[in-house]
Amino acid sequence: MKKIAILTGATGGLGREFLKQILKEEIDEVWAVARNEQKLSELRKEYGERVIPMSIDLSELQGIRQIKNMLDKNKPQVVYLINNAGLAKMGKYKDFHIEEIDKMINVNCKAPVMLAQICIPYMGKGSKILNISSASAFQPNPYINLYAASKVFERSYSRALNVELEETGIKSTAVCPGWIDTELLQKEINGKKVRFPGLVTPDRVVKQAIKDAKKGKDMSVCSMYVKCQHVNVKLLPQRLVMKIWMAGIGKYLKEN
């Protein structure tokens, strides 16, 4: 029986780092899931034949069914499920059209749950589910309200699932990083360079996430900055937390 990892959002900065680290494990294949066929092909060329490219749109139910069909056909042991795919956008509520809202909720919320549901029957003791949530899950965040709310869902679901899976030996971990230095980070808004407090590298997030998952932790936080943030938002009134957040991003929202 092949031992596999399923990694979504495989072609992004964090996804590529997860791929590099997971290939160091005793894994026969990594099913690398993303939409861009060319980037997936490049991953396979760079990292070898153990990478199985899967060009799939996780915002569509048919994409989940494709993965389920592959599982049912191959009957592997899923050692890792890493739900890294996610959509994010900063802006006012009125800047979002309903199709965009639908896609973000599908990818950020529905896909991780459905993937866990189809993978758990192929998992066993020691298997791990890593759902990439965010420090945004700790508090309400105006102007990224939909993204932040979706990460609250992912964090809550992951931790509750971990309790339900206790008797199986399968672990579920919510990974909650702050700002990560990848090419996807928006470096400039309205002509102003963006400052990202507590910025960390992708490899730091990934190494900590895998380490925490192996320890059976239900949540992974990789930096002291985010750990302090987590404590602060528990102690402070949420209205004050949102004011602090707005003080930090306010200047980027103003037009030149």
N, C-alpha and C positions, 0 to 999 in steps of 0.2 A: 504494500500500500504506500503510495507516494505521500510524502509530507509536504504540504504546501502552505504558502502565505498568500492571502488576498490583500492587495494594497490598492486603495482608490486614490484618485488625485496623484497618480504616480509620477507625472511629468513635471510637476511644480517643484519649487525649491525644497520644501519640506518633504514632499513625496520622494524625491530623488535621494534625499539623505536617509529616509526610512529604508529605501531599497538597498542602499549601500550597506547599512547596518544589518538588515535582515538576511542578506546574502552571506553574512558571516556565521549565521546560525546553521543548525543541521536541518536544512530545508532543501528539498529536491527541486521545487519550482516556486517562483513568485508570479502569481497572476496579477500583472500590472494593468490596472484599469484606468482609463482616461478617454477623453474624446478625440484627441488629436493623433491620427494614425502615424503621421510623420515623426512626431516626437516619440511615440511609442517604439517605432522602428529604430530610432536613434538610441533609445535605452537598451534595446536588445543587442545592438551592435557594440555598445560600450560595455555592457555588463555580462553578455554571454547568453548561451542557450537556456540557462535556467530561468531566464525572464520570458514569460509567456504574455505577449501583448494582447490586450483585449480592448478594442475601441468600442466603448459603450457610453451612452448618455444616461446617467443615473437619475435624471429628472423625469424619465419615462419609465413606466412600469415594465415595458418590454425589455428594458436594459437589465432589470433585476431578474426577469425570467430567463434571460440569456445565461446569466451566471448560475442560476438554479439548474438549468439544463446541463451545463458543464459539470456541475457537482454530481448530479444524478447519473450522468454518463460515466464519469471517471472514478467516482466514489473514493476521493482522497481523504487523508486526515488533514483537517484544517488546523494548523498549529497557531497561526496568527491571522486574525482579521483586523486590518487597520483601516478604519473609516476616516480617511484624510481629506477626501473631496469636500469642497465647500465653496459657497459663493458669498461675496461681501460687496457692499456698496455704501459709501458715505454720501448722505444727502438728505434733503427735506422729504417728509412723507409724500408730498405732492409730486416729487420727482420720480416716483415709482409707478410703473403701469402694472396692471393686474397680472399680465403674463410673466413679468419679472418677479413679482411676489410669489406666484405659483411655483416657478422654477426654483427659487431660493429655498422655499419651505420643503419642496420635494427633495432637493439635494442635501440640505443641512439637517433635516429632521426625519423625513420618511425613509430615505435610502439607508441610513445607518441601522434603523430598526428592522427594516425588511431584510437587509443583508445578514444581520445577526440571526434573524429568525430562520433563514435558509441554511446558515452555516453551522449553527449549534448542533444539529443532528450529526454533523461530520466532525465534531470536535470531541475531545476527551480530556481526561485529567492532565493538567498542565497547559492546555490551550489558552490563548489569550485574545481578548477583544480590546483593542485600543480605539476609543472614539476621540477624535481631535476636537475638543471643545475650545475654550478660550478663557482668559481672565475677564473677558467681557461678560462671562456668565455670572460674575460675582455681583453685578449691579446693573440697574437700568442705564442705558447709554443713549441719550438723545442724538439724533442724526446718524446713528448706526443702530437704530432701535430694533429693526427686524433681524439683523445679523445677531445682535446681542441676545435677543429673546430666543432665537433658534439655538444658540449655544447654551442658554439656561436649560432648554429642553434636553439637549444632548448630555449635559452634565448630570442632570437629575435622572434621566433614563439609565445612564451608564452605572451610576452608583446603586440604584435600586436593583438593576439587573444583576449586579455582582452579588447581592444578598440572595436573590432567587437561585443563583447558580452555585451557591456554596457547597451543596452536597455533590455536585458533579466534578468539582476540582477545576472547573473553567473559571477564569478570572476576567472581570470587565473593569477597565480603567478609563476614567475621563482625564484626558490630557489637557491642561489649562495653561497654555503659555501666554505671555504678554506679547509685545511687539517682537516679530521675528524678522531678521535682516535677509529678505529674499527679493528677487526681482519683481515680485508682485506688489511690494509695498509702495504705496503712492508717496513719492518723495517730495512732491510739490503740489500745493493747492492754491488756486487763484494767485499764482506768481510768488507765493511764499514757500520757502523751504520748511518742511515739516520736521519738528523735533519729536523724537520718539523716546520717551524716558524708559529706562530699563531694557533697551534693545539688546537682544541676544542672537546668537548664531543658530542656524538650523541644527547643526550637529549636537549642540548642547541640549536642545529640546529633545531630540530623538534619543540620545544616549540616556538621558534622565528618564524618559518615558518607558523605554524598554527595561531599564533597571527597576523602576517602580512597579511595572507590570509583573516582573519576575518575583518581586517581593509580595505580590498579591495586594498591593495598594489599590484602593478604588478611585484615587485621584493623584495625578502627577503634576507638581508645580516645580519649575526648574530653576528659579532664581529667587534670591532674597528679596528683590524688589517686589515681585509678584506675591510672595508669601506675606510681606508686610501689607500689601494692598488688600489681600484676602482678609487679614485681621482687621484692618481699618474699616472696611465696608461692613463688617459685623458690628463694630462698635459705634459707628457714626450713623445718624439718621439718614435715610436714603435721599431725602430732599437736599441735604447738605452735600452728600456724595455727588449728586447730579450737578449741583452748583460748581463744585470743584472741577468736575469733568468739563462743564461748559466754559469755565474760566480758561481751561487748557486748550480747547479747540475753537473758541469764539473767533479768534483773529483769522482763522482759516476759512470761516464761513462768510466773511465780508467780501463783497465784490471790490475790485480795484477801482 
